[in-house]
Amino acid sequence: MAQNHNMVKDRNRTARIEARIAPDALAIVKRAAELQGRSVSDFVVAAAREAAARAIEETQIIRLAVEDQRAFADAILNPPPPSASLARAAEAFRTLIKSSQ
């Protein structure tokens, strides 16, 4: 039972961060927190978490896009050999073109 209690305690542990903020920015943050019925601390943590998630997501999207671009360019510069079905389709196309001329 004591081990289970310690796991819950570890999960609920928080860390402290410290930041400096200009008075006009603090006034805006306080007002926004009040409008949402949150403490300034809760508002700042939620906003930071949302911004962090967005930044991570955008980085992953850009990274995937770059990787996809490289794969596309590699496929154009070094195309794989045609598959059997593609070779049959090409032959059927050539036969169709010859018969229509």
SULCORNOR-V720021 format. One record per backbone hydrogen bond with DSSP energy under -0.5 kcal/mol. CO is the residue of the C=O (numbers start at 1). NH is the residue of the N-H. If there is no record, write none. Layout:
[[CO;NH] [CO;NH]]
This chain:
[[1;5] [2;6] [3;7] [4;8] [5;9] [6;10] [7;11] [8;12] [9;13] [10;13] [22;26] [23;27] [24;28] [25;29] [26;30] [27;31] [28;32] [29;33] [30;34] [31;35] [32;36] [33;37] [33;38] [34;37] [39;43] [40;44] [41;45] [42;46] [43;47] [44;48] [45;49] [46;50] [47;51] [48;52] [49;53] [50;54] [51;55] [52;56] [53;57] [54;58] [55;59] [56;60] [57;61] [58;62] [59;63] [60;64] [61;65] [62;66] [63;67] [64;68] [65;69] [66;70] [67;71] [68;72] [69;73] [70;74] [71;75] [72;76] [73;77] [74;78] [76;79] [83;87] [84;88] [85;89] [86;90] [87;91] [88;92] [89;93] [90;94] [91;95] [92;96] [93;97] [94;98] [95;99] [96;100] [97;101] [98;101]]
